[in-house]
């Protein structure tokens, strides 16, 4: 996993741990997304990239863009890092 992506995932974890107004379902969804990214990266290059992973991150960007713009920005950076890695 690239160092930049690790930093972005850590930043996302910190944002989730903050007192940002977010319900537990949203937090759980984002934690699952982080786990999915880490699993994909741990399996790489043994398995082909999972297109649904990037789609899931893009959907999260759209979902959180209005209420949580900083979080959405971090997710956009993660999408870009995944794309740079060929995922």
N, C-alpha and C positions, 0 to 999 in steps of 0.2 A: 504494500500500500504506500502510495506517495506520502511524503511528509506533509505536503500542503493539504491533502485530503484528510489526514489524521488531525491536523489543526482545525480544519473546518468541522469535522465531526465533534471534536472536543468543544468547539465554540457552540455548536448546536446543543450539546448536552448541558453546557453552562446556561444557555438561554432557557432551556426546559427546567432547569433547577431553580431559576430565578422566580421571583414572585409575580411574574407576568400573569395577567388575568387570562387563564386558559383552563378549560374543564379537563377532567381526568381522561375522558375519551380521546381528546386531542393529544394530550401528553402521551398516552399509551400508543396512539397511532404513530406518532413521531419516533418514539422509542423503538417500536417494531421496525420502522423504516431504517433507523440506524443499524439495528441488528441485521436486517436484510442486506444492507450495503456491506457490512463487515463480513458476512457469510460469503457473499459473492466475491469479494476481494480475497478472502482466504482460499477460495476454491480456484481462483484464477492462477495460471492459465489452463488448468486441468479441465475446466468446463467452459463452454461458450458463454458469452455475455448474455444476461437475462434482460431482454428489452423491457419487460414489465417493471423492472427495477427503476429505470430512468423514467418511465411513464408515471410510476408511483410518486417519484420525487417531484416531477412536473405538476402532478395533480395537487400535491401538498403546497407547492408554490402558489398555485391559483387559489387554493382554499384559504391560505393564511395571509395573502397579499394585502388585504384591506385592514384586517384587525391586528396583524402582527408583521408590519413591513420589514423590521430588522430580521426577524426569523425567516421571512420569505427571501430576503437577500442572501442569507447564509445558505439556504436551500438552493438558490440559483447558482451560487459559487460551487456547491457540491455537484450540481448537474454539469457544470462546465469542467470540473476536475474529472468526473467520470467520462465525459466525452473526450477529453484530452488523453485519457488512458485507453480509449477505444471501447468503452463500455456503453 
